[in-house]
C-alpha cells in the first residue's frame, strides 16, 4: 500500500510535467504510425474484410 501511495504522491507532485510527457509520447507514436504507413499484413487482413476500413 505504501508503494501505491508513494507513486500517487510522485504523480500529484509532478502532474503537469508527467502529463506533458505522456502527450508528447502519444504524438510521437501517432506520427511514427503515419510515416510507417499500413503494414502489408494489415492490408491483407483489410482486403479480406477482417479489419474495418
Buried (B, 14 or more C-beta within 10 A) or exposed (E): EEEEEEEEEEEEEEEEEEEEEEEEEEEEEEEEEEEEEEEEEEEEEEEEEEEEE
